[in-house]
Amino acid sequence: QVQLVESGGGLVQAGDSLRLSCAASGRTVSSSSMAWFRQAPGKEREFVARISWTNINTYADSVKGRFTISRDNAKNTVYLQMNSLKPEDTAVYYCAAPMRVRGAIPSSRSNEYDYWGQGTQVTVSS
């Protein structure tokens, strides 16, 4: 069974940085596409970043140049480094993985991901 556990969220000021972690069990992150999504109060869940099993990174326009997704294969963990945080980045951040290990890379649509973590809250004050 695949389990994803996020950590690293918190309350920061605008301009600060945070690094989120997603520890995976039951899934080898080096052979799986992994993604980060976020959901702000009253809004739909939105795509943030994806690292494919082919090592291609993709970002939402709203975070491009500020956020970086990466993975540590030895720790079986995926990270989201968030720099120059803005109040509009405030949300619960979720780690996600698709059912398939390799093959077609999932898009930015949340319904293409089958496994989700419990989320970690990120709050950015102005």
Secondary structure, 3 states (H helix, E strand, C coil): CCEEEEECCEEEECCCCEEEEEEEECCCHHHCCEEEEEECCCCCCEEEEEECCCCCEEECCCCCCCEEEEEECCCCEEEEEECCCCHHHCEEEEEEECCCCCCCCCCCCHHHCCEECCCEEEEEEC
